[in-house]
């Protein structure tokens, strides 16, 4: 029987708070799973989305965020069931098995953000070539590589730990100190990598746009790509609030050897990953023009009441009402060399 205060399965002050947090995480994670599946369904249904190289990276992010939301649902729902059945005892092996899915999902979500940042840098480094060339192999190989990497690192939860022991908390913090050290280093390496890559891409974009030798049509294409900048800024804001700040608390808990605090922070990171997966769905649907238009198109086609406002013209649509990228590139193909030289000169 549970004593109702702070048994090791309950990482909060009371059973009521623990139940509320797990219920909240289950609901948020379920929304994230459904939302990201819907985004992936739109890419599967509409060929125009699949063929847009600049949007394909968002499909990869939705794929990764789905696993982040699934991990949160699996962990929270498991603990809800155990609390409702009054099962307070658990071994380290059981807790680590329940923590495998959220650990896998959190890492998948971070790899998705790295892919977004790298894609922006790739685009602005080679202005027109990267906006038109299909990188099918890269986008198909990236999810497979991400899954393999996250499976291997999630397996590091189990070595060098007494699996039959009784933990003080019941989450990934019950793993060996080696895994906790890896997780701490990985979290900050991911944070620094994402912010550094995106900052470099943003600076490069501004330099290219200020270049006097850049052809007008190339400037238009860069502006079209820069329309995604604000969308990604929102994603990064969510990332900083829900990932960078909690991981700073992980270091504090690890340095001062506060296992209970570490357990709570790990739960906060899991909750933040679920919220991030939901927030990214709404950012995709409401901010990114092509995806928003296809969401409305699908809802209208299924006789649903459109939940989003009608698509307003973006800045690039006001500059060029109809921009056929393929014909534009074909017409001005002879200037690609000049663009490469311009991009190289601003490094």
N, C-alpha and C positions, 0 to 999 in steps of 0.2 A: 504494500500500500504506500502511496505517496504521502509524505508528511505535510505538503502544502506550502513549504517555505522556499528553500532553494536546493532541492536535490540536484545531483549532477546533470541530469537530463534537462533541467530547467535552468537556462542561462540568464534569466531575468529575475525580478524581485519576487513575483508570485506566479502561480499557475494561470491566473486570469490574464495577466499581461503576456505570458508565454503563448497562451491560446490565441489571444488577439493578434499577436505578431505573426504567428504561423498561419492564421486564417487570412490575414492581409497579404502575406507573401504568396499564398496559394492563389488568391484572386488575381493579384497583379501578375504573377507568373502565367496564369491561364490566359489573361488578356494578351500578354506578350507572345505566347505560343500562337494563339489564333491570329493576331495581327501580323506577325512575321510570315506565317503560312499563307495569309491572304496576299501579302506582297509577292511572295514566291509564286503564288497561283497567277497573279497578274502577269508576271514575266513569262510564265509558261503559256498563258492564253494568248497574249498579244505579241506578235512577231516584231512589231515596231519597237517594243521595249527591249526584246532580246538582242536586236541588231544594233542598238544604240550603245556604242562602246563606253561612253561617258556615264551611262546609267548602270552598266553591268556590275560595277563595283558595289552599288547599293543592294543588288541581289545577293552578292557575297556577304555583305554585312547582315542582311536579313537572315541568311542561312546560319551565320554564326550566332546571331542574337536568339534564334529559335532554341538553340541548345542551352544558352544562358537561362532563358525562361524555363525550359524543361527541367533543368537542374534545380532551380528554385522550387518548382512545383513538387518534384519528387521528394526533396528533403523536407519541405514544410508539411506536405501531406502525410509523409511517414510519421513525423513527430506528432501531428494532430491525431492520427489513428492511435498511436501509442498512448497519448495522454487520455484520449477518450476511453481506452480500454484499461487505464490505470496501470500501464506497464512502465515502471520507472527504472528497472534494471536493464543494463546493456553492457556488452563487452566492447573492448576497443575495436575488435574486428567488425562488429555490427555497425558501430558508429562510423568507421572509415568507409564501409560499404555504402552506407547512406550518404556519406559526403562525397562519394566518387562522382556522381552526376553533377552536383553544383561546382565541384572543382574543375571538372572537364568543361562545363558550360562557361564558367568565368573566363577561362583561358581562351575559349573559342571567341567570346565577345571581344577580348582584347586583340586577338589576331585580326578580327574583322576591322577594327579601328585602324590597325597598322596598315591594312590593305587600302583603306580609304585615303590615309595620309600619303602613302606611297603613290597611289594613282594620281593624286593632285600634283605631286612633284614630277612624275613622269610626263604628265600633260604639259606643264609649263616649261619643262626643260627642252622639249621638242615641239614647238608651238602647233604646227598644223599636221605633222606626220602622225603624232600620237592621238589626235582627235579623230582621225579618219581611218587609220589602219586597224584591222581587226586583230585582237589579241585573244583569240578563242582558247588556244592551248593554255595560256597563263590563267585565265579565269576558270577553266575547268580543272586544272591541276591544283590551284590554290586551295579549294575546299578539301581535297583529298589529303594534301600535305598537312593542312591544319588539323584534320581529324587524327592522322597518324601521330603527329607531335603531341597533341593533347592526350591521346590514349597512353602514350609512353610516359609522359610526365605525371599523369594521374596514377599510374602504377607505382610511382615512387612514394605514394602514401603508406604502403604496407611494409617495406623492409625496415629493419633495425628498430622494431617496436614490439613490445609484448602484446600480442593480439588477444590474449586471454585476460588481460587486466581490466580493471574497472576505472573508467576515466572520470575526471572531475567535471568535464563538459563533454558534450556529444557532438562533435563536428570535426572539421579537418585539422583543428589545432591539436587533436590527439595524436597526430602523426609524429614521426621522429623529429628531433631538432634539425636534422639535415634537410628534411623537406620544408620545415618552417623557414630555415635560412634560405633555401632555394626560392621559396615563394616570395619572401621579402625582397630578395635581389631581383627576381623576375618582375615583380610588380613595379619596382622603380625603374628597371631597365625599359619596360614597356612604356611607362609614363614618359620618360625622357625621350625615347625614340619617337613616339607619336607626336609630342609637342615640337621636337626639333625638326622632324620631317615636314610637318605642316607649316611651321614658321618659315623654313627654307622655301617651300613652295609659294607661300604668300609673298615673300620678299621678291622672289624671282618673277612672279606675275606682275607686281607693281613696276619692276624695272623694265620688263618687256613692254608694258603699256606706255611707259614714258619714253621709249626709244623713238627717235625721230625717223629712223630708217625702216621702221616696220611698215609693210604695205597695209593699205586700208582694209582689204578683205581679211588679212591675217589678224588685224586688230579686232575686227568683228568676231572672228572665231574665238579669240582669246576672251573677249567680253562674254561670249556665250558660255565658255567654260567657267568664267568668274562668277556667273549667276549661281553656280553651285557653292561658291565660297561661303555665303551666309548660312546656307543649309548645314555645311560642315562645321561652321563656327558654333551653331546650336548643339550639334552632336558633341563637339569637344567640350562645350560648357557643361553639359550633362556628365561627360566623362570626368572632368576635373572635380566636380562636386561629389559624385558618387563613387569615384575610384581613387583619385590621388589623395584626397584628404583622409578617407578612412585608412589607406595604407600607411599614411604617416603615423596614425595611431597604432598600427601593427608594430612598427619599429619601436615605439615607446613601450608597448606591452612586452615585446620580446626582450628589450634591453633591461627592463626592470623585473623580468621573470614573473609577470602577472598573468597566470594561466586563465583566470576567470575573465579578466579584461580582454585577453587575446581571443577567448571564445566569443565574447560579445561582439568584438570588432569584426571577427570572421563572419558572424551572422549579419552584421551591418553591410559588409561587402556583398554578401549573397543577396540581401534585399536590394541594395543599390544596383546590382546587375539586372535584377528583374525589372526595376523601375526604368533603368536605362533602355532595356529592350522594348518596353512599351513606349517610352518617350521617342525613341528613334522611329517607331512605326508612325506616330503622329507627325513627326517632322517630315518623313517621306511623303505622307499622304497630303499634308496641308501646305507644305512649303515648296517641294520640288514640283515644278509645273507639269512635266510629262507624266509623272506618276499620279499627280492629283487629277489630271484630265482623264486618265484611264480608270481611276477609282470611280469618278463620276460617271464615266461611260458605262462601266460595269453595273453600277447601281441603277442607272436608268434602264439598261437593257433587261435587268431582272425585276423591273417595276418596283424597285425600292425607292423610298423617299431619299433624295440626295442629302447626305449629312454634311456636305461641304459646300462652301460658297462657290458660285460660278467662277470659272478660271479668269483671273484678271491678266491683262497683258503684262509681260515682264519687260524689263528694260531693253533687252535685246529685241523683243518683238516690236517695241516701239521704234527702234532704230531701223530694223529691216523686217517688214511685215511677213515676208515669205523668204526664208533662207534655205535654199536647197544646197546642202553642204557638198553633196557629191558633184553636182554640176559646177559649183564654185571652185572646188579643188581642181577639177579637170580643166577649167578655163584658165586658171592661174598656176598650173603645175610648174611652169618654168621659173616661178619665183620661190620655190621651196628651198633652193640653195641659199637664197638671200635670208630666208627666215632662220635657217640653221646657223648662219653666220651671226645674225643678230642675237639669237639666243645664246650662242657661245660667248659673244662679246660682253654680255652682261653678267657672266659668272664672276 
